[in-house]
Amino acid sequence: MIYRKLFDWIDGDDACEATAVTLHSAHDPSHDGERDFIIRRVKSLTETGVSIQSITLKYQEHGLELVPENCLHDMDNFESFLNEVYDSDGWIETMIIKVKIKESGH
């Protein structure tokens, strides 16, 4: 809710813009469809026009891992990487996604 209010505030002034933001996306490690949900969410995020700068995965038991650079802009690579994570019992608890917001025409 705070972010929605922040973006509404930014949108309320033509001279104000946000160029970067960090997103925290919580996930349910026990849900069978979570892998597919994560893939759909990252794909829909890229479709908004933002540029993903980094994705850090926080695992239920294994700490943090930075997603490789080649997976940030190629959904096939991201999906393959995520399949390897889940196939090795790496249950994702949170994704921390840093994005750059691009204004249209810039």
C-alpha positions, 0 to 999 in steps of 0.5 A: 500500500505504501508503494502504491501511494508513493507512485500515486504521489509521483504521478501527481506531479509532471516534474517528478519521476522515479528512476529506480525501485527495489521490489520485495516479492514474498513466496510460499515455499510449500505451494506446488505452483509457486515456481510457475507463479514466479516465472509469470510474475517476472515475465509480467514485470518485464512487460511493464517496460522496466529494466531489471537490474538484479534479482536476489533470491532468498531461500527458505534454508540456504541464504541468498543467491544473486540470479545470473546476469544472463537470466535477467533479460531472457525468460528462457534462461530465467525459467531454466535457472529457476527449474534448476533451483527447484529441482535441487530443493531450493525453495524460494521465500523472497525475491528482491528485484532491483529495477530501473524505471524507463520513461517512454520515449527516453 
